[in-house]
Structures are given as C-alpha cells and as structure tokens.
Amino acid sequence: MIRNPLFRALVERELGNRFLGGALSPVWWLAQPLLTLGVYALVFGLFMRSPVPARYGDSFVVYLAVGLWPWLAFAESVTRSSTSLIAQSALITRTALPRAWVPLSVVLVTFTLHWLALSVIVLLFKALGYPVHLSGVLFSLPMWAALLAAAIGLGWMAACAQVLVRDLEGMLGPLFMLLSFVCGIQYGLDSVPPAWRDVVLANPFTHVIARLHDTYLAGTGLSWPDLWLLGGGLLLAALGYAFFRRVAPHVDDYL
C-alpha cells in the first residue's frame, strides 16, 4: 500500500495542503502546538501551580509537552480525518481509490509531523538542560503506535459519520478537550481527588499518557503494559475498519 502511487499521491496532497496553503503554513504547523502548550503552561503551571510528580523532575513545561503533544496528534488526526472523505469527494467518485486510504493518509501524515516536532523539542529541552531523556524518543514509540492505531480506527468511523451527519466535526474539538482533562496531561495523577481517581484511571488514555511521561521523563524502557495498550489501540483500529467497510459503500450517495 505504501508503495502504491495513489496512496503516495494522497500523502503528497495532504502534505501540500499543510505546507503550501499559505506563506505561514509551515510556521503555523509548529506554532499552533506551541501556542497551546504556552496557554496550558500559563494556566496550569503558573496560575494553578499544578505540581509535577517528583519522579518526573520539576519542570512543568517539559512534563506538559511530552504528554500534550502526542495527544494533539491524536485529536488533530481524528478531527481532520472526519472531513477527509468530503474534501476528497471529487477524487473518490472519479477513481478506483480505496476509500479507507483517505482517512489513513491524514492520520499517518499528522502523526509523523507531530512525532518529528516533539523529537526536535525534546532535543531542545536536553540542550537547555531540562530533565528529559533522549531514550524516550525511542521507548515512547509503542505509545505513539497505540495512539496512532486508535486514531486510525476513530478516523475511519468519524469520516463515515461526518458524511452522513455533517456537523460531527464541530463536536470533536470540545470532546477531545474535555477528554484531555481526564488523561493526566495537565496534572499528575497524585493531584486527582480520591473520589475521581477511579474515573481517571478507567480511561485507557490516562495510562498511555503516563507511559509517555515515564519514557521521556523517568527514562524507563519498554514494559508489559505497553503491549496491552498497543493491543487496545489495534483492537480499536480493527473495529473502526469493520465499521468503515460496513458504511463506506453507501458514502458515495451523500458526497
């Protein structure tokens, strides 16, 4: 599939939409996550003084970055996937392009760009003397893969649902923002009130974010929970593909 000219064309078109949409497109690609990071750091780090767990050092900005950036990749890829079939409707209806490739290309490009961006940021943190482990760039890959697989599955679902419902995209942004607050991104799990701790721990994304913090900030390597979390992401991808195959044959009638 990766070597298929049609799939490569989809990837190139997605990259073109991001970097050739205007003179500031390459700047905005990196500036948007940095602005989000800055806002969260100001609110939770300065105003609310959210504590960082001792095992992760004392830099709230670094703690926030390594959890927030993968989450932004996940949320953005699903949101962009939701409109991908509509955006490529002319290509879909005139060629034999497999429909599932359209959301897939969006997710792959989004995650690749965000992973590269965070890797650069981690190198910058290390150069500035912040407590971050470069080995996390490698050992965090299973968690990136888990989020990627989950995003692919949800992206397939959202792409079909958006064609039928049309206002789904507007709901995804607030939903992902709400979900981010129960993932332990902006605060340590030790800060969660006991009455809500079980709710936060019941969220599988909480454990993904925790493992990202472990690899980047505590220098831990691979562990058995990584396999369970990756398996959950792959299961969600399989369910998403099954949903897509069920609904996709009826999509052309609404494009």
N, C-alpha and C positions, 0 to 999 in steps of 0.2 A: 504493500500500500504506500509506504513512504517513498518508494521509487516511482510510483505512478505519476505520469505527467499531470493528470488532472488534480491529484492531491497536492502536488508541488505548486500548481497554479493557484489553488485555494490558499495555501500558506503564503505565497508571494503576494496575493491580493490582500490578505489580512495584514501583512507587514506594511504594504503600501498604504492601506487605509490609516495605519497608525503613524507612519513617518512621512508620508507625502501629502497629508491632508492640509498642511499649512506650514509656514515657516517655523512656528513654535512647537510643532508636533513632537519632535524628538525631546525638546526641553520639558514639555508638559508630561511626557511619559514618565520621566523621573521625578518631576516637581510635584505631581499630584500625590503620590505616596508620601513624599517628604513633607508636604503640607499637612496631610492627615496625621502623620507622625508628630509633627510640631504641635498641632491642636491638642491631640491626646496627651502629649507630654506636658503641655501647659496646664490643662485641666486636672489631670490625674497626678502628675508629678509635682507641680508647683502649688496649685490651689488646694487640691485634696490631699496632697502628700501621701499618695499610696505607697506603702512600704514594699521593698523588694525582698524576697526571701533571702536569708543570709547565705545560702549555698550558691546563689547566683551573683554575688558581688553587691555593689552598692550603686550602680548606675541604672537609674530608671529608664533613661532613653535607650540604652542598649537592650535592657530587658523587654521594653515595649517593642523595639524594632524587630527583634528576631521572632516574636510572636505575631505581630501585626502584619508584617509584610507577606508571609505565606497566606494569612487569612485574606488579605486584599486580593491576592492572586486567585484564591478560591472564589470569593464573592464576585470579582470582576468577570471572571471567565464564565460563570453561570449566567450572570446578567447579560453579558454580550452574546452568549450562545442563544439566549431566549429570542433575540431578534435576527439571528443569523439566517434562518430559512427565508424570512421575509426580505431581508436585504439582498439575498442571492436568488430571489424568485425567478428573475429572467434567465439566469444560468441553469437553474434547476429544471425549469419547464421546457428548455430547448435542447438539453443534452441528456445523456445517459448517466450523469454523475450520480453516484450513490448518495442518497440524502444524508445518511449518517456522517459522511465525511465533513459536511459543512460545519456543524457544531464542534466536531472533533478538532478541526483545524484551528478554530477560535481558541479552544481550551489549551491546546499544545503551544500555540504562539504566546498566549498570555502567561502561562506558567514558565516558559523558557525565559521570557523577558524579565519577569519578576525574580526568578532564581538568580539570573545573572546580576540584576541590580542589587539584590541583597548580598550576594557574594562580594561585590565591589564595596558595599557599605561595611561589611564585616572586615574586609582588608583595611579600610579606612579607620575603623574603630581600633583595630590592632595597632596600626601605625601611630595612632594618637595616644596609645597606652591604656585603652579601656580594657576591662576584664572580659575578653572574648577569646574563644578557642577556634583557631583556623580549621582544626579537625572537624568542627561542626558542619563545615561546608560539605564534607563527605558523609559523615554519620547521620546527618539530617535527611539524606536522600530518601530513606524509606518513608518518612513522614510526608515529605513533599510528594512522593508517589501515591501515598494514601489519599492525600487531598486531591491530587490530580485525578485519580480514579473516581473518587466521589464526585468531583466537578464534571467529569465526562458523563457519568450517569445522570446527574441532575441536569446537566446541559442538554442532553437528549430529551429528557422529559419536558424541560422548560421550552425548548424550541418548538416542539409539537403543540404544547399548551398555548403558547403565545399566538400561534397561527389561528387557533380556534377561539381564544378568549380575547386577545389583542390588548388587554390592559394589565397583563401579568407583570410586565417589565417594571411598571411603576410601583408594584408591591414588593419587588425583590430587594430594592435598596434598603428600605426601613426594616424588612425582615432580617437581612444579614447584619444590619447594625444592631438590632435587638439581640440576635443570636451571639454576636461577638461579646456582649456583656456577660454571658454565662459560659465563657470559654477560658477565663483566666488570662486574658490578653492584657488588660489594663491594670491588673492587680494580682497579687499572689493568692493562691488558694487558702493560705493561712488567714487571709483577711475576710474570708466569706463567713457570715454568721452561721453558727451551728444549725439553725433552723433551715437554712437554704443550702447547706453543704451537699446534702444528698442529691438535690436538684441539679447542682452544678456538676457533680461527679457522674450523674446519669447521662450527661451529654458526652457522646464519644469524642467530639471535637475538643473538649477540655483536655483529654488525655493526649491527643495529637499535639496541642499547643504545649503541654507540659513536657513532652518528649523533645520538642524543638528547643525549649529552654534548657533542657538537660544537655543536649548535644552542643549547642552553641556556647552556653554559659558555664556549665559544670564540667564540660569535657568528657562526658560519658560516651561510650561506644554503642554498638548495637545491643539490643536486648530482646527477650522473648515477646514483650508487649508490642514491639514493632510489627511482628508477624501478624498478631491478632488485629491490629489497627489497619495494616495493609490489606489483610483479608476482608475486613469490613468495607474498605473502600472498593475493592474489586467486586464484592457482592453487590454494592450499590451501582457500580458500573454495569454489571450484568442485568440487574433489574431495569436500569434505565434503557439499556439496549433492547430488552424484551418489550418494554413499553413503546419504544420508538418504532420497532418493527410492526407492532400492532396498529399504531396510529398513522404512521408515515404514508401508507398507501392512500389515505384519504386527504392528505395535506394539500395536494395539487388543486383540489377543488376549491380551496379557500385562499390560494395565493393570488 
